[in-house]
Amino acid sequence: MNAPRELKTLQLEIDGKTVTALEGQTLWQAARGQGTTIPHLCHAPDHGEHGLRAQGNCRACVVEVQGERTLSASCCRTVQPGMVVHTATPRVQRAQRLVLELLRADVPPTPEGQAPLRHDSELDHWCEDRGVSHSRFAPRPAVPADTSHPAMTVNLSACIQCTRCVRACRDEQGNDVIGLAFRGGHAQIVFDQRDPMGESTCVACGECVQACPTGALSPANGSAAAAPTRRVDSVCPFCGVGCQLTYLVADAPPPAQAVHQAPYPATPQTTPSPQTAAQPGPRIVAVEGRSGPANAARLCVKGRFGFDYVHHADRLRTPLIRRADAPKDPLKLKPAHWSELFRPASWAEALDVAAQGLRRLREQHGPQALAGFGSAKGSNEEAYLFQKLVRTGFGTHNVDHCTRLCHASSVAALLEGIGSGAVSNPVRDVAQAEVVLLIGANPTVNHPVAASFIKNAVAQGTKLILADPRRTELQRQAWRTLAFKADTDVALLNALLHTIVDEGLVDEAFVRERTEDFEDLKRHLKDFSPEAMAPVCGIDAPTLREVARTFATSRASMILWGMGVSQHVHGTDNARALIALAMITGQIGRPGTGLHPLRGQNNVQGASDAGLIPMMLPDYQRVT
């Protein structure tokens, strides 16, 4: 939480032009700013939001600084006032071509008829750009590919040891699985203690695959065999973090031998289906993270590799109508032989049959006999139209979706406490927090990208308070772990609130100007001292008081909670206590502070905002 400093500028000369650069910028950044292209392989300026940290170990970006004997790596050398730099002298060009030729010798050529490891190989691009068509040097001995991982393949024969994968794993995702072992000509990328990738602690986020410039790390099973012809920006369809991504789409199908095999193939001996994975047409061949407010271009295993369902053989692509000679029978479900129960139909016929059936039920039994259950995986527009169909078409408020099975208690408490059922700030704000309280959540499993930001924050000095009856992976990063007894959340949180009030740690100005009913809260907390609650929740009183003091006195504290708090008989009370904790300490409304319930599906918030719940119209206007 360093205060922003004034940005100072300076002037230098690059290739005969006077350039104004920011103090602290590198020569590579200054040259790029004026439109000069310099090769780079170990440096990945466009990876993620701020790029991977420059290392200067590939030496492809060398430039000549006037008055200096040796060439400098432009990705690491910072600008100085009056510096005179040359990026395209014969000496520089010879050095760059030599480096690229040496690196090309490390990467075997793609055999004829096979797809390259990476269609957009950065090494190939820079070799072509600098006129390096082949290498005079002897290639390295080939290394067998590591195919032990179901999602990724490791081809160390194509590795140029740029260490971008190491930095992506360690600095971006906070997993520290990939390292560089040995020295000199024996140096190589390793996973944990030289384990096969599939047996290592790799969580399959794929950050290393996106960072790799040559395809030494690539998607497994030939999923990248078809060259992508276009890029389609979208949002991840899985959890509620809201990661932005880009689908790499091939409009022509890949060769038959390279088609990506889904981990869960269609049931054998099934009836030939009208929806088959062998159909021609566009295919998603890979996914890349895209920089957005929620993810800074990071993805997890689900977002990066979980697209098999799009092309799965069992996915419905044609409406089906029940056959007249196959009445409903819950004991006669035959998903493997669908044609015995259903027949293909056109969309017009299917919609007509559905509308007639719904109209008949409404006329016979009234509107309350009908209900609609929507999805939190649809768009806001779809959620709005679906609830409008149920309310105006069916004539009932019987419309719902999964939010009332996960965070309805949080939404109710947030609406009551702060007037909005949404998160108050993005999860990335943990980077600006001094203290993070995480309760009832296991983000390394359920929200891995959020977990990566928490790990990054802890690495920079943030204190993580982990409150959970279970042991979770983030316990390794926690400053204090509160392994309280199950179902004692309210007792634990009230003990923290009591301590803050009892020890005079309340932000009185914030409470006076921005809250109501504080005196009622004080009276309620009177009997919830840490000493009284310690036997109830299983956390000793000194620890409860220490945690409360740390949270209240930090410059910025942030609260994140998951469904371990909300899917609870006292879920609303739990959320109320967390809201009170933020309010009485003034830990809301500033960077690094706030309330963030970690949502389950990708558009739970938008679906709720659009009125896809029975008790609220769009924008949380009450039904009654």
N, C-alpha and C positions, 0 to 999 in steps of 0.2 A: 504494500500500500504506500509506495513512494509517491510524494507529491510530484505533479508534472513539472518538468524543468523546461526552461525556455530553449527553443531550438535555435542554434546559431548556424550561420552559413559561412562558407569560405569559397574562395575561387582557386581553380587550378586549370591547367591546360591539358586537354586530351586530344591527340591527333591534330594539333594546331588550332583547336577551338577552345575558347575560354568557357569554362563550365562552372556553374554555381552549384555547390553540393552542400548537404547538411553535415555538420560536424559529427564524426562517428560513422559516417557511411563508408562503405568499402569502395575501392576503385571499380569493381565490377558493377556495383549499384550506380555509381556516378556515370559510368560509361553507358549503361543501359538507359539511364534517364535521358541521355542525349541521342539515343538511337543506335549506338554502337553495339554490335553483336560479338560476344566473346564466348568461345566454347566453355562448357562446364559440365561435369559429370558427378563429382562428389558433392557439389553444391546443388541444392534443389530449391531455388527461390520460390517456385510456384507450388510446392507441396504444402498443403494445409493453408493456414491463414497467413503465417509469417515466414514460411519456408523452413526447411531443415537447417540447423546450425551449420555454418560453413566449416570445413575441416582443412581444405587446401592440400589434400593428399593425392589427388589425381594429376595435378599440375597441367591440366589441359587449358587452364585459364590464365597462363602466365602472360605478363606484359612487361614492357621495358620502361623503367623509371630513369629519366635522364640523370647522369651523374653517379649511377650505381652500377657496380660490376656485374651483379647477377640479376636474373629475371625474377619478378615477384608474382606470387599467386594473387590475382586480383580479387578473389573472393574473400581473402583474409586481410589484405593490406588496406589500412584505413587511409582516407584522404588527408592531405596536409596542405596548408596554404602555399600557393606558388609552385606546387609540384608540377612537373612536366612529364606526361605519360604518353607512350606510343604503344598502340595495340596491334599494329599491322606492319611493322618493319620486317625485312627479310629474316632477321634473327628470330623474332617472335614467331613468325609463320613456320620457320623450320622447326623450332622447338615444339610448337603445338602439333604439327604433323607427326613428329617423331613420337610424341606421347600417344597420339591416337593410333599410330601404327603399332606401337608396343601393346596397347590395350586390345587392339583388334586381334593380335596374335593369341591373346588369352581366350578369345571367344570363337569356338568352332563354327564354320559356315553351316547354314541350314541344308541338310540333304535334299536333293531334288525330289519334289513331290510331297514334301512334308511342310507343315505350317511352321513359321518361325515361332520362337518362344515368346516374342513380343512383336506385334505388328508395328508399333510406333517406337522401336528401339532408339533411344537417344544416342547411343554409340554409333549406330548406322547413320543417323541424321548428321552428326558432327563430322563423321568420316566423309560423307558425301559433300558436306558443306566446305570442307577443307581439302577436297581432292585426294583423299586417301582411299584408293580402290582395293588395295590388298596389302598384306604385310610381308616383309622380307624375313621376318624372324620366325624361328621354330615355335610351333604351338606347344602349349603345356600338355602333359599327358591327360587324356580324358578321364573324368571321374564319373562313376555310375550315378544316375539320377536317384535321388531319395524320393520315393513315391509312397512313403509310409503314412502320409497325412491324407485324409479324405478330401480336403479342400484345396490343398496347395502342393506343388511339386518343387523340389529343390534341385537345380542343375548347376552345381558348382563349377562345371566346365565353362559356363558362361559368366562366371563371377569376375569382376574387375576390382573387387575389394575397395569399392568406394566408401563403404560403411554407412551408406544411406539407410540400409535396413536396420543397422544397429541403433542409429539415432532415432529412427521412426519408432522402433520398439521401446527404447529406453526413454527418450525425451518426450515423444508425443503420447504414446499409450501408457507409459509407466509400468511396463511389464518386465523389462530387463531379461528377456529370454535369449536374445541373440547377442553374440559376442564375437570377437576376433581373437583366435588362438594362434600360438606359435609365432615365429619371426621369419623375416626374409622370404625366401622362396617357398618355405613350408607354411606360411601364414594361410589361414582359411577361416571362413565364417563357420561358427558352430552354434548349436542350440543347447543351452544348459551346459552339461559336461560332455559335449560331443555326442549327445543322444540323437537318434533319428528324430526328425521333426515331429512325426506322429506320436512319439513316446515322450516328447519333451513337455514342459509346462506351457507351451504355446496355447493361447486362447483363440487362435484363428481369426483375429480381427482383420488380417490382411493388409495392415498398414505397410508392412514390408513389401508386399506385392506391388502396391501402388507406388512405392518409393523406388523400386528397383529399376535402373535405367536400361538393363539389357535383357530382362526376362529370366535371369538366373532363379528368381523367385516368381512363380507364375501360377495361375489357377490350374487345378488338377483336371485330369480326365478329358483333356482336349477342349475345355469350354472356351478357350480363346482361339480355337483353330480357324474359325471363320473371321475374316477381316471385318472389323466394324465399318459400316458405311455412313453412319450418322450417330449423333449424340443427342439424347433426350433427357432434359433436366426434370427431376421429380423429387418427391419426398419419401423417405423410407416408410414402408407400410407396416412396420412392426411396433415397437414400443412407443411411449409417449415423449421421448426426448425431442423428436422432430428433426432428425438429421436430414440435411439436404444431400442429394446424390445425383449422379448422372449415369444413365443406362447407356452402354455401348451396344448399338443395335446393328445387326447384319441383315440386310434386306434379302440376301441370298443364303440358303441353308448351307451349313458346312459340309465337307465331304462325309460320306456315310460312316467311314471308320473313325471320324473325329467327333461325332455327335456326343454332346455331354450326356452322360447317363445319370438320371436322377437317383438319389440314394434310396428312394422307396419306389421301385418300379411298379408298373401296373400289375394287377393280380394275374397270375398265369391262368391259362385256359379260360379266358373270359370271352364273352360274346364280342365279335368285332364291333368297335365303337364308332359312332359318327364323329367323335372328337378324339383325334389321335395325334401323338407327338410327331409323327412323320409328315404331317401336313406341311406343304411349302408355305413360305411367307416370312415376315420379319422375325428375328430371334434375338433375345437378349444374350450376348456372349460374355459380358463382363460388367462390373459396376465400379464406379470410382466415387470417392467422397467429394463433395462440393462444398466450398466454404459458405457457411451460413451462421446465423446468430446462435444456433444451438450446438453445432458440432465442429466448427472450424475445419471442415473437410474430413473429419474422422468418421469412421464407420466401425461396426462390430461384425462378428461372424454372420449374424442374421442379415444385416443390411447389405453386406458385400457378397455373400455367397448364397443367400436364401432366396433365389429366384427360380428354382427348379419347378415350382408349382405352376408357373406361367405356361410352361410347355409340357406339363405332365399329361400322360395319356389318359388319366382318369378325370381331367378337368372338363366340365361341361362347356361346350361351345354351341350346342343346339338345344332349343327347348324340347322337353319331353312331356308327353301327356299320358296319363294312365290309360291302359287299354280297357275297353268296355268289358272284356271277359276276365279281368284281373282285379276283383274288388280288393279294397284295403284289408290287410290282415297283418297285424304286428308280428305274427309268428312265421310269416312267409316273406322275409326280406331277402332279396337276392341281388346284392350289389354287383356280383360277378356276372350275372346274367340278366342285365337290365331289360333286354328286349322281351323277356317273358312277362314283364309287368308294364313296360312303357313303350311308346312309339315316338319317333321323331316328329316334330311339328314345326310349322312356320311361326315366326314371332306374332303375326297377326292372329293366327288361330289360338295360340297359347294365351295371349292377352285377353282375347274374347272369352275363352273358357274360364279364366281366373275371374274376370269381371262378372260374368254371369253367376258363378258360384258365390261370390261375395254378396252380390245383390240379393240373391235368393235367401241367404242366411239372414241378412239385415231385414228383409221383408217378413220372414217367418218368426224371427226371435228378437228383433230390435237391434239398435246400434251397439248395445252393451255386449252382445254376443260376439262382436268382432274386436280384434286387437291387432296391433302391428309391432313387431320387434325389429328395430333397425340395427345398424352397425356403426361402431366407432371407427371403422376402417374406411368409411366413405368420406366424401368431401362435405364441406359445410352446405353447399348447394343441394347435394343429395339428401342430407339430413333434414334440411328445411322442407324440401318437397315431400319427403316421406311423411313427416309429421303433419304437413298440410293435407296430404291424401287421407290420412287416418282421421284427422279432426274435421275436415270439411266434406270429405267423400264418405267415410264410414259414419261420421256423426258422433264420434266418441273421443275421449281423452285417453283411451287405452293404448298408449304408445310408449315405448321404452327402448332402452338399449343397455349395454353392459355397465354403464357408469354406476348404476345403483347396486351393482354387485361388487364394486371396488371402492371408488372414492366419493360416493354420495355423502357420507358422513363428513368428509373434509369440505366438500362444497357447501353443505349446510352450515358448518361452523364458520367458514370463510365469508359467506354471504352475511351471516349474523355479525361477525366480528369486524370485518373490514369493508363490507359492502360489495365484494367481488369474489366470485367463486374460482378465479384463475390464480395461477402462480403470480407472485409479486415481482419476480425477476428471473432471468435465465440461470440455469445451473452453472454456467461458466463464470458467474459472479463469485464463485468460491475462490477464484484466483485473487480477489481483492479482499477476502475475509481474513481476519486474524483467528477466528474460531468458527468451526463448522460443527453443528450438532446434527448427527444422522441417527434416526430412530426408526425401527420397524421396517427396514429396507435392506436389500442385498443387491446393490447396484452392479457389482461385478458380474452377476448372473443376469439380472433383469434389465439393467440400464447400463451396459458396459461403457458407452461413451461418456455418460455422466461420471462413472467411476474413474475414468481416465483423467478427467478434470480435477476430481478430488485428490487423486494420487499426485498430480502435478502440483496442486496447491500445497499439499503436505511437504513435498520435496522442497518447496520454497519457504517453509517455515510455518504454515498454517497449522493450528492445533485441531485435530479431529477428535471429537467426543462421539464415541460409538455406543449407542444404547440399543441392546438387542439381547433377548434370552439365548439366541443361538450364537455359535461361533462362526463368523464369516471371514472372508479373505481380507477385508479391509481392516481387520483387527491388527494386522501387521503394521499398518500405517497409523493406528489410533494413538493419540496422546493419552486418553483415558478410555477404558472399556467398562461400560455399566451393564454387566450381564444380570439384569434384574429377573426376578421370578415372573414367569408367564402370567399375564392378566393383571399385573400390578402397575400398568402404565400410569394410571391416574395418580396413584400414591407417589410414584417416583417424581412425576412432573410437579405435583403440588408441593412436594418437599423442596424442589428447586425454587419454586415461586415463593414459598415461605421464607427461605433463606434470603432471597433478594430483598423482600420487604423487611424482614427482621434485622438485617445488617445495614439497612439504609442505602441500598444499591439501586434504588428506583430512579429512573430519569424523570425527576419531578416536573421539569418544564415540558417534556413531551407528554407526560400523563395529563398535566393540567390543560394543555392546549389542544390535544388531539384524541383524548379518550374520554369515556364516560364510566360511571359506576365503579370507580376504583375503590371507594370505601367499602362497597359490598364485597369486592374481591378480598380485601384485607380481612374482613370478618370471616369470610369463608375459609381462609387459609390458616386461621388461628390454631387449629388443632392438627395441622399437617407439618409439624416440625420434622427435620431430618431424623432427630432422635426417636420420634414416635413412629416414623415411617420405615426406618431401617429394618426392623424385624419383618415388616410387611413385604417390602420389595427386595430385600436381600442385599442391599448396598449399604455399607457402613456410613454413619452420619458424617464423619470428617470428609469422606470422598464426595458425598452429596454437596456439602458446603463448598468444597474446593471447586467443583464443577460449576456450581451456581455463580460463585464469585468470578471465575474466569470468563464465563459467558457474559455476565453483566458488565464487567469492567473493560472488556476489549473494545478497540475502536470500531470494529465491525464484526458482528456475529451473524451467522446465517443458519437457518433451520431447514433441513430436508427430511421428509418422512415418506414412508411407503405404505403398502397395504397391510403390513403388520400392525399399523396404528389404526387404519380406517376399517378394515374388515374385522370388526370387533363389536361385541355387545355394547361397549362404551366408546365406540369409534368417534362419535361427535364430541364426547367429553374429552377424549384424548386430543383431538384437533383444537378444541377450545383452549385447553391448557397450553398447547404450543403457541397459539396465537397470543394468549396472555403473556407468555414468556417474552415474546418479541416486543409486545406493546409496552410493558412496564419498564423495559430496559431501553426503549427507543431504538431497538435494533431492526428497523424497517424503514424503507424509503430512501436509503442511501446505498451507494455501490458497496457490495460485499455484505449487505444485510438482507433480511427478508424471509419470506415463507415460500417453500417450494415443495408441494406434494408431487412425488414422482408418479406420473400417471401410467396406466397399464397399456393402453392401445394408442395408436398414433394420432387419432383425432377424437379422443374422449372429450377434450375441452370444447372443440368446435361443435361437436354433435350436441353437447349440453347447451351451449350458447344458442344453437339454432332451434331449441325447443323439443329435442327428441327425448323428452321425459314427461311423465304423466301429469306432474303437478305444476309445471312451468310452461308458459308459452315462450316463443323466441325472446331473447334478451331478458330472460328470467322474470317475465311478467306473470304473476301468480294466476292460476286458473280461477281460484275463488278469492 
